[in-house]
Amino acid sequence: MDFKNSYEDDSYAAAYARLEFPGTYYLAFRDLPEILATHVAGAKALDFGCGAGRSTRFLVSLGFDAIGVDIAEEMISAAQALSPAGDYRLIASGDLGQFADDTFDLVLSTFTFDNIPTREAKIALFGELTRVLTSRGRIVNLVSAPEIYHYEWASFSTSDFPENQRAKCGDQVRIIVTALDDQRPVIDVIWPDEAYRDVYSASGLEVIDVHRPLGHSDETCDWVNEMTIPPWVIYVLRKA
């Protein structure tokens, strides 16, 4: 089945641009400062699949010299409107040719690979990300855990899509971001841990850390399943 990127849509891009770190999304970013401080030496960063620039702005707030790239013109336009001083660049799919080898100390990708439909495409992209990474650089790949498509969450709903329960690696799944005004479902591609590890290995990458954030009882959020089931997986990778 053909895959359509939900974010290449003007109205959805506008809604997504207003989203910062509510609810379940908070868990995706909460622990990143400590993870990056532990594993990354250097300040030159590429935000791959930057969307409306939320993650790029996050990196800048941590002191990184960050460039955001995305294939969706709608998202790059939104990012530039929100942060005119930011460095955001529209790229063709899989094309990082404007960047030299060994350029970045960090490549951050938040949710991007949820929208890459095949093993071959993932390997090709990680190959390019590996090329632009310095010898001691790190790739931090933040993705949706398969379980996010099976349960209810503070910021997401999947109850309308029982077919998600039967989805296997590479299948399309649907989820509604309840934190957005635009309630159209996002279409993602489910990809479990063992499949990601296969892709990393085939791309010349080694997993050096895996983090699965859970909600805490003292946090000011009405968690649903977040305290017992991690909705996100954060992989830290280096060149093998």
MIMARKE-327511 format. One line per field, with one value per residue (C-alpha): y, z, x; residue in three letters. Coordinates in Angstrom, 1 decimal. Each point is the difference from the previous one (the first is absolute). Example, Ala and Ser with C-alpha at 12.3 -4.5 7.8 and 13.67 -1.06 7.14 Angstrom:
! MIMARKE-327511
north (-4.5; 3.4)
up (7.8; -0.7)
east (12.3; 1.4)
res (Ala; Ser)
***
This chain:
! MIMARKE-327511
north (0.0; 3.5; 2.0; 3.7; 2.2; 1.6; 3.0; 1.1; 1.8; 3.7; -0.1; -2.9; 1.7; 3.2; -2.0; -2.0; 3.2; 1.2; -3.2; 0.1; -2.6; -0.9; -3.3; -3.0; 2.1; 1.4; -3.5; -0.1; 3.1; -0.1; -2.1; 1.1; 2.7; -2.6; -2.5; 2.5; 1.3; -3.6; -1.1; 3.0; 2.0; 3.0; 2.5; -0.4; -1.6; -1.1; -0.3; -2.5; 0.2; 3.2; 0.6; 3.3; 0.5; -1.0; -2.4; 2.4; 2.8; -2.6; -0.7; 3.7; 0.5; -2.6; 1.9; -1.9; 1.6; -1.7; -0.2; -1.4; -1.8; -1.5; -1.2; 1.8; 3.5; 0.8; -1.0; 2.0; 3.1; -0.4; -0.4; 3.1; 2.0; -1.1; 0.6; 2.4; -0.2; -3.7; -2.0; -2.2; -1.6; -1.8; -3.1; -2.6; -3.4; -1.7; 2.8; 1.3; 0.8; 3.6; -1.2; -1.3; -3.2; 0.1; 3.3; -0.6; -1.0; -0.9; -1.0; 0.1; -1.5; 0.2; -2.0; 0.2; -3.7; -0.7; 1.4; -1.9; -3.0; -2.6; -1.7; 1.1; 3.6; 0.0; -1.5; 2.5; 2.9; -1.3; -0.5; 3.7; 1.0; -2.2; 1.7; 3.5; -1.1; 0.7; -3.1; 0.6; 1.3; -1.4; -0.6; 0.3; -1.6; 0.5; -2.2; -1.1; -3.3; -2.5; 0.1; 3.6; -1.2; -2.5; 2.1; 3.3; 2.8; 3.5; 1.5; -2.8; -2.3; -3.2; -1.4; 0.7; -2.3; -3.5; -1.2; 1.4; -3.0; -2.3; 2.2; -1.5; 1.5; 2.4; 0.2; 3.4; 0.9; 3.0; 2.2; 3.2; 2.8; 1.2; 2.9; 1.5; 2.0; -2.0; -3.5; -1.7; -3.2; -0.1; -3.0; -1.6; -3.1; -2.5; -1.1; -2.1; -0.1; -3.0; 1.6; 3.2; -1.8; -1.8; 3.3; 1.5; -2.9; 0.1; 3.8; -0.4; 1.1; -1.3; 0.4; 1.3; 1.0; -0.5; 2.1; -0.7; 3.0; -0.6; 2.6; 0.8; 0.4; 3.4; 1.5; 2.4; -2.1; -2.3; -3.1; -2.8; -2.8; 1.9; -1.1; -3.7; -0.1; 2.1; 1.7; 0.9; -1.6; 2.1; -1.6; 1.4; -1.2; 0.3; -1.1; -3.7)
up (0.0; -0.8; 3.0; 0.3; 2.5; 2.2; 0.6; -3.6; 0.4; 0.6; 2.7; 1.9; -0.1; 1.4; 2.9; 0.6; 0.1; 3.1; 1.8; 2.5; 2.8; 1.4; 1.8; -1.6; -2.2; 3.2; 0.6; -3.4; 0.9; 3.8; 0.2; -3.2; 1.8; 2.2; -2.8; -2.3; 2.8; 0.7; -3.6; -2.2; -0.1; -2.3; -0.9; -3.8; -0.3; -2.9; 0.8; -2.6; -0.7; 2.0; -0.8; 1.3; 1.8; 3.5; 0.4; -1.7; 2.5; 2.7; -1.1; -0.2; 3.5; 1.2; -1.7; -3.3; -3.3; -1.7; -3.6; -0.6; -3.3; -1.2; -3.3; 0.7; -1.3; 2.2; 3.2; -1.0; -0.6; 3.4; 1.6; -1.6; 1.0; 3.6; 0.1; -2.7; 1.3; -0.2; -2.7; -1.7; -3.3; -2.4; -1.5; -2.5; 1.5; 1.2; -1.4; 2.4; -2.8; 1.1; 3.1; 0.0; 1.6; 3.7; 0.6; 3.0; 3.6; 0.5; -2.3; 1.8; -1.6; 1.9; -1.4; -3.6; -0.5; 1.0; -3.4; -2.1; -1.4; -1.0; 1.2; -3.1; 0.4; 3.7; -0.8; -2.7; 2.3; 2.9; -2.5; -0.8; 3.6; 0.8; -2.8; 1.4; 3.6; 1.4; 1.1; 3.6; -0.7; 1.1; -1.6; 2.4; -1.6; 1.9; -1.3; 1.0; 1.9; -1.8; 3.2; -0.6; -2.8; 2.3; 3.0; 1.2; 1.1; 1.5; -3.5; -2.4; -0.8; -1.9; 1.1; -3.4; -1.7; 1.4; -3.2; 1.5; 2.4; -3.0; -1.6; -0.7; -0.9; -2.9; 0.2; 0.1; 3.2; 1.0; 3.1; 1.0; 1.7; 2.5; 0.9; -3.4; -1.3; -3.2; 0.9; -3.2; 0.6; -0.7; -2.0; 1.2; -0.7; 2.9; 0.5; 3.0; 1.9; -1.8; -3.4; 1.0; 1.2; -3.3; -1.8; 2.2; -0.6; -3.7; 0.0; 1.8; 3.3; 3.6; 2.7; 3.2; 2.1; -0.1; 2.1; 0.5; 2.0; 2.4; 1.7; 3.7; 2.6; 1.1; -3.5; -0.7; -2.6; 0.0; -1.2; -1.5; -0.8; 0.0; 3.5; -0.9; -3.8; -1.7; -3.1; -1.4; -0.7; -0.1; -1.6; 0.2; -2.9; -1.1; -3.0; 0.4)
east (0.0; 1.3; 1.1; -1.1; 1.8; -2.7; 2.2; 0.2; -3.3; -0.4; -2.7; 1.5; 3.4; -1.6; -1.6; 3.2; 2.1; -2.0; 0.8; 2.9; 0.4; -3.4; -0.7; 1.4; 2.3; 1.6; 1.4; 1.7; 2.1; 0.2; 3.1; 1.8; 2.1; 1.6; 0.4; 1.7; 2.2; 1.1; 0.7; 0.7; 3.3; -0.2; -2.7; -0.6; -3.4; -2.3; -3.7; -1.1; -3.8; -0.3; -3.7; -1.1; 3.3; -1.0; 2.9; 2.4; -0.9; 0.4; 3.6; 0.7; -1.3; 2.6; 2.8; 0.3; 0.7; -2.9; -1.2; -3.4; -0.9; -3.3; -1.6; -3.3; -0.1; -3.0; 2.0; 3.1; -2.2; -1.6; 3.4; 1.4; -3.1; 0.4; 3.8; 1.1; 3.6; 0.1; 1.8; -2.6; 0.5; -2.4; 1.6; -1.0; -0.8; 3.2; 2.2; 2.7; 2.4; 0.4; 1.8; 3.6; 1.1; 0.8; -1.9; -2.2; 0.7; -3.7; -2.7; -3.4; -3.1; -3.2; -2.9; 1.3; 0.5; -3.6; -0.8; 2.7; -1.9; 2.6; 3.2; 1.9; -1.0; 1.0; 3.4; 0.6; -0.8; 2.1; 2.8; -0.1; -0.3; 3.0; 2.0; -0.6; 0.8; 3.4; 2.1; -1.0; -3.4; -3.3; -3.4; -3.0; -3.0; -3.3; -2.8; -3.5; -0.1; -2.3; -2.1; -1.0; -2.3; -1.8; -1.1; -1.4; 2.3; -0.1; 0.6; -1.0; -2.9; -0.1; -3.3; -1.6; 2.6; -0.2; 1.8; 3.2; 0.0; 0.7; 2.7; 3.3; 3.4; -0.4; -3.8; -1.8; -1.7; -2.1; 0.0; -1.8; 2.0; -2.6; 2.2; -0.6; -3.0; 0.2; -1.3; 0.7; 1.9; 3.7; 1.2; 3.2; 2.0; 0.5; 3.6; 1.0; 3.3; 1.5; -0.8; 1.7; 3.1; 0.1; -0.1; 2.7; 2.3; -0.5; 0.7; 3.4; -1.3; 0.3; -2.6; 1.8; -3.1; -3.8; -2.3; -3.8; -1.4; -2.9; -2.2; 0.5; -2.7; 1.3; -0.3; -2.9; -1.7; -2.9; 1.8; -2.0; 2.4; 3.2; 1.1; 0.0; 0.5; 2.7; -1.5; 3.5; 3.3; 3.2; 3.0; 3.5; 2.2; 3.6; 2.0; 0.7)
res (Met; Asp; Phe; Lys; Asn; Ser; Tyr; Glu; Asp; Asp; Ser; Tyr; Ala; Ala; Ala; Tyr; Ala; Arg; Leu; Glu; Phe; Pro; Gly; Thr; Tyr; Tyr; Leu; Ala; Phe; Arg; Asp; Leu; Pro; Glu; Ile; Leu; Ala; Thr; His; Val; Ala; Gly; Ala; Lys; Ala; Leu; Asp; Phe; Gly; Cys; Gly; Ala; Gly; Arg; Ser; Thr; Arg; Phe; Leu; Val; Ser; Leu; Gly; Phe; Asp; Ala; Ile; Gly; Val; Asp; Ile; Ala; Glu; Glu; Met; Ile; Ser; Ala; Ala; Gln; Ala; Leu; Ser; Pro; Ala; Gly; Asp; Tyr; Arg; Leu; Ile; Ala; Ser; Gly; Asp; Leu; Gly; Gln; Phe; Ala; Asp; Asp; Thr; Phe; Asp; Leu; Val; Leu; Ser; Thr; Phe; Thr; Phe; Asp; Asn; Ile; Pro; Thr; Arg; Glu; Ala; Lys; Ile; Ala; Leu; Phe; Gly; Glu; Leu; Thr; Arg; Val; Leu; Thr; Ser; Arg; Gly; Arg; Ile; Val; Asn; Leu; Val; Ser; Ala; Pro; Glu; Ile; Tyr; His; Tyr; Glu; Trp; Ala; Ser; Phe; Ser; Thr; Ser; Asp; Phe; Pro; Glu; Asn; Gln; Arg; Ala; Lys; Cys; Gly; Asp; Gln; Val; Arg; Ile; Ile; Val; Thr; Ala; Leu; Asp; Asp; Gln; Arg; Pro; Val; Ile; Asp; Val; Ile; Trp; Pro; Asp; Glu; Ala; Tyr; Arg; Asp; Val; Tyr; Ser; Ala; Ser; Gly; Leu; Glu; Val; Ile; Asp; Val; His; Arg; Pro; Leu; Gly; His; Ser; Asp; Glu; Thr; Cys; Asp; Trp; Val; Asn; Glu; Met; Thr; Ile; Pro; Pro; Trp; Val; Ile; Tyr; Val; Leu; Arg; Lys; Ala)
***
